[in-house]
Each structure stands twice: as C-alpha cells, then as structure tokens.
Amino acid sequence: MSILLYLLLGAVAGWLAGLIMKGGGFGLLWNIVIGIIGGFIGGWLMSLLHIAKGGLVWELIVSVIGAVVLLFIISLIKKK
C-alpha cells in the first residue's frame, strides 16, 4: 500500500474515531497520527485475538478500533 493511501486511511480512521468518541478528535494532523498509530494498535489487538482478514475495508475497521482505544487512553491521561 502506498504511503499516501496509509495517510488517507489514517485520516479517515482518526476522524471516525473522533466521531465515535464524541469530541475526541484533535484536528486533521493529529487525527492522521492517531489513525496511523491506531492501525498498529488495532493490528496488534486483532493478532492477539487471532482474527485475520484482508482488504481495505477491514484495514479501516481495524484502524478505527485501534484509534478508539488510543483516544480512550488519551482521554484517561488528560483527565489527570
């Protein structure tokens, strides 16, 4: 997958995670970063659960799950 596609996927995943977390978004640049990191987190979580699928839609779903987890952790840290 090209780097541009990863950035686009990360941006969409971060944006969707921000919507899911109700105001958890941090703007376009940070949403991209959170979405990309979320992709790694989601991939790690799916490997722990032994769930392996393929395709762009699955990658987006996994990235959103990981980004939501990351935003949840960030929200816990921000409260302190």
N, CA and C of each residue as an Amber inpcrd file, in Angstrom:
protein
   240
   0.8600000  -1.1700000   0.0000000   0.0000000   0.0000000   0.0000000
   0.9030000   1.2290000   0.0000000   0.5520000   2.2150000  -0.7610000
   1.3860000   3.4100000  -0.8410000   1.2390000   4.2610000   0.4120000
   2.2360000   5.1040000   0.6490000   2.2340000   5.9550000   1.8340000
   1.0500000   6.9170000   1.8190000   0.6770000   7.3760000   0.6500000
  -0.4610000   8.2840000   0.5360000  -1.7570000   7.5950000   0.9490000
  -1.8950000   6.3370000   0.5760000  -3.0860000   5.5800000   0.9560000
  -3.1130000   5.3310000   2.4630000  -1.9340000   5.0640000   3.0620000
  -1.8650000   4.9130000   4.5200000  -2.2670000   6.1990000   5.2260000
  -1.8020000   7.3360000   4.7200000  -2.1640000   8.6220000   5.3220000
  -3.6600000   8.8810000   5.2060000  -4.2230000   8.5830000   4.0520000
  -5.6590000   8.7680000   3.8500000  -6.4510000   7.8360000   4.7590000
  -6.0260000   6.5870000   4.8410000  -6.6890000   5.6230000   5.7140000
  -6.5720000   6.0610000   7.1740000  -5.4010000   6.5550000   7.5630000
  -5.2030000   7.0490000   8.9210000  -6.0690000   8.2530000   9.2250000
  -6.1880000   9.1590000   8.2540000  -7.0260000  10.3460000   8.4480000
  -8.4870000   9.9560000   8.6370000  -8.9730000   9.0630000   7.8090000
 -10.3650000   8.6250000   7.9080000 -10.5890000   7.8700000   9.2220000
  -9.6550000   6.9910000   9.5810000  -9.7900000   6.2260000  10.8260000
  -9.7730000   7.1580000  12.0330000  -8.8690000   8.1350000  12.0430000
  -8.8100000   9.0900000  13.1460000 -10.0570000   9.9500000  13.2360000
 -10.5660000  10.3620000  12.0740000 -11.7870000  11.1730000  12.0440000
 -12.9780000  10.3680000  12.5770000 -13.1090000   9.1290000  12.1040000
 -14.2070000   8.2770000  12.5670000 -14.0870000   7.9900000  14.0610000
 -12.8720000   7.7530000  14.5320000 -12.6770000   7.5040000  15.9610000
 -13.0440000   8.7410000  16.7740000 -12.7170000   9.9280000  16.2510000
 -13.1010000  11.1690000  16.9310000 -14.6100000  11.3160000  17.0180000
 -15.3090000  10.9120000  15.9660000 -16.7760000  10.9540000  15.9880000
 -17.3390000   9.9450000  16.9890000 -16.7550000   8.7580000  17.0060000
 -17.2270000   7.7110000  17.9090000 -17.0070000   8.1230000  19.3590000
 -15.8660000   8.7370000  19.6220000 -15.5290000   9.1320000  20.9930000
 -16.1470000  10.4810000  21.3760000 -16.9880000  11.0360000  20.5330000
 -17.7220000  12.2760000  20.8070000 -16.7950000  13.4050000  21.2500000
 -16.1690000  14.0230000  20.2620000 -15.3030000  15.1560000  20.5590000
 -13.8840000  14.7630000  20.8990000 -13.5300000  13.5290000  20.6480000
 -12.1790000  13.0790000  20.9570000 -11.1730000  13.4010000  19.8780000
 -11.6090000  14.0270000  18.7880000 -10.7070000  14.3570000  17.7080000
  -9.8100000  15.5320000  18.0710000  -8.6570000  15.5960000  17.4150000
  -7.6840000  16.6290000  17.7230000  -7.2930000  17.4430000  16.4960000
  -8.1110000  17.4670000  15.4610000  -7.7560000  18.1680000  14.2370000
  -7.1760000  17.1950000  13.2250000  -7.0680000  17.6430000  11.9800000
  -6.7020000  16.7540000  10.8780000  -5.3390000  16.1030000  11.0840000
  -4.3100000  16.8720000  11.4080000  -2.9650000  16.3080000  11.5340000
  -2.8970000  15.2680000  12.6510000  -3.4340000  15.6070000  13.8070000
  -3.4070000  14.6560000  14.9230000  -4.3230000  13.4740000  14.6730000
  -5.4390000  13.6950000  13.9610000  -6.3100000  12.5680000  13.6120000
  -5.5800000  11.5870000  12.7070000  -4.7580000  12.1020000  11.7840000
  -3.9710000  11.2210000  10.9180000  -2.9960000  10.4060000  11.7610000
  -2.2930000  11.0980000  12.6710000  -1.3280000  10.4130000  13.5380000
  -2.0220000   9.3660000  14.4000000  -3.1400000   9.7530000  15.0080000
  -3.8920000   8.8170000  15.8530000  -4.4170000   7.6450000  15.0270000
  -4.8840000   7.9110000  13.8120000  -5.3730000   6.8390000  12.9450000
  -4.2800000   5.8660000  12.5440000  -3.0820000   6.3820000  12.2440000
  -1.9700000   5.5120000  11.8560000  -1.5070000   4.6790000  13.0480000
  -1.3360000   5.3300000  14.2010000  -0.9630000   4.5890000  15.4050000
  -2.0700000   3.6040000  15.7650000  -3.3180000   4.0330000  15.5840000
  -4.4560000   3.1470000  15.8320000  -4.4380000   1.9260000  14.9440000
  -3.9480000   2.0800000  13.7220000  -3.8210000   0.9300000  12.8310000
  -2.8700000  -0.1140000  13.3930000  -1.7550000   0.3510000  13.9530000
  -0.8130000  -0.5770000  14.5820000  -1.4250000  -1.2230000  15.8230000
  -2.0930000  -0.4100000  16.6410000  -2.7250000  -0.9430000  17.8520000
  -3.8150000  -1.9490000  17.4830000  -4.6550000  -1.5790000  16.5180000
  -5.7230000  -2.4770000  16.0800000  -5.1780000  -3.7690000  15.4990000
  -4.1180000  -3.6710000  14.6950000  -3.4970000  -4.8750000  14.1410000
  -2.9390000  -5.7740000  15.2210000  -2.3270000  -5.1500000  16.2440000
  -1.8000000  -5.9100000  17.3720000  -2.9310000  -6.6000000  18.1390000
  -4.0260000  -5.8710000  18.3940000  -5.1650000  -6.4570000  19.1050000
  -5.7830000  -7.6080000  18.3200000  -5.9160000  -7.4350000  17.0050000
  -6.5110000  -8.4910000  16.1810000  -5.6020000  -9.7170000  16.1380000
  -4.2730000  -9.5030000  16.1620000  -3.3700000 -10.6620000  16.1730000
  -3.4560000 -11.4000000  17.5040000  -3.6730000 -10.6670000  18.5980000
  -3.8620000 -11.3300000  19.8970000  -5.1250000 -12.1850000  19.9050000
  -6.1460000 -11.7160000  19.1950000  -7.4140000 -12.4380000  19.1310000
  -7.4440000 -13.4650000  17.9980000  -6.3330000 -13.5580000  17.2450000
  -6.2010000 -14.4800000  16.1080000  -7.2780000 -14.2320000  15.0530000
  -7.5480000 -12.9560000  14.8020000  -8.5070000 -12.5800000  13.7680000
  -7.7150000 -11.9880000  12.6120000  -7.7840000 -12.6420000  11.4810000
  -7.0470000 -12.1640000  10.3130000  -7.9820000 -12.1220000   9.1170000
  -8.1410000 -10.9720000   8.5660000  -8.9440000 -10.8000000   7.3630000
  -8.1050000  -9.9650000   6.4090000  -8.6380000  -9.6380000   5.2810000
  -7.8990000  -8.8330000   4.3280000  -8.7800000  -7.7740000   3.7150000
  -8.1700000  -6.8890000   3.0130000  -8.9060000  -5.8810000   2.2810000
  -8.8640000  -4.5100000   2.9380000  -9.1530000  -3.5270000   2.1530000
  -9.0830000  -2.1350000   2.5850000 -10.1390000  -1.8120000   3.6350000
 -11.3340000  -2.3490000   3.4860000 -12.4010000  -2.0810000   4.4570000
 -12.0260000  -2.6730000   5.8150000 -11.4690000  -3.8840000   5.8240000
 -11.0430000  -4.4950000   7.0790000  -9.9340000  -3.6690000   7.7260000
  -8.9830000  -3.1920000   6.9340000  -7.9080000  -2.3600000   7.4640000
  -8.4670000  -1.0800000   8.0890000  -9.4830000  -0.5000000   7.4730000
 -10.1180000   0.6930000   8.0190000 -10.8030000   0.3720000   9.3490000
 -11.5150000  -0.7340000   9.4050000 -12.1990000  -1.1390000  10.6400000
 -11.1910000  -1.3610000  11.7570000 -10.1200000  -2.0590000  11.4630000
  -9.0820000  -2.3290000  12.4620000  -8.4330000  -1.0210000  12.9170000
  -8.1680000  -0.1150000  11.9900000  -7.5640000   1.1730000  12.3290000
  -8.4840000   2.0070000  13.2030000  -9.7700000   1.9880000  12.9100000
 -10.7380000   2.7380000  13.7220000 -10.7950000   2.1520000  15.1310000
 -10.8240000   0.8310000  15.2420000 -10.8430000   0.1910000  16.5690000
  -9.6080000   0.5940000  17.3580000  -8.4550000   0.5240000  16.7260000
  -7.2200000   0.9060000  17.3980000  -7.1980000   2.3810000  17.7700000
  -7.7060000   3.2470000  16.8940000  -7.7370000   4.6830000  17.1740000
  -8.6970000   4.9960000  18.3180000  -9.8190000   4.2880000  18.3910000
 -10.7630000   4.4790000  19.5030000 -10.0930000   4.0770000  20.8190000
  -9.3770000   2.9660000  20.8060000  -8.6530000   2.5400000  22.0110000
  -7.6330000   3.5990000  22.4050000  -6.8900000   4.1120000  21.4290000
  -5.8940000   5.1400000  21.6970000  -6.5350000   6.4160000  22.2340000
  -7.6350000   6.8560000  21.6410000  -8.3220000   8.0540000  22.1340000
  -8.8580000   7.8470000  23.5430000  -9.3110000   6.6430000  23.8450000
  -9.7810000   6.3490000  25.1980000  -8.6350000   6.4690000  26.2010000
  -7.4860000   5.9250000  25.8510000  -6.3180000   6.0210000  26.7320000
  -5.8890000   7.4750000  26.8920000  -5.8890000   8.2330000  25.8100000
  -5.5280000   9.6500000  25.8770000  -6.5070000  10.4110000  26.7650000
  -7.7930000  10.0850000  26.6550000  -8.7940000  10.7790000  27.4930000
  -8.6000000  10.4690000  28.9690000  -8.1570000   9.2550000  29.2840000
  -7.8720000   8.9050000  30.6800000  -6.6750000   9.7020000  31.2000000
  -5.6740000   9.8670000  30.3670000  -4.4770000  10.6020000  30.7620000
  -4.7820000  12.0870000  30.9000000  -5.5980000  12.6350000  29.9910000
  -5.9360000  14.0600000  30.0250000  -6.7450000  14.4470000  31.2730000
  -7.5120000  13.5130000  31.8210000  -8.3410000  13.8010000  32.9920000
  -7.4980000  14.0010000  34.2430000  -6.3070000  13.4510000  34.2530000
  -5.4610000  13.5290000  35.4540000  -4.7140000  14.8180000  35.5270000
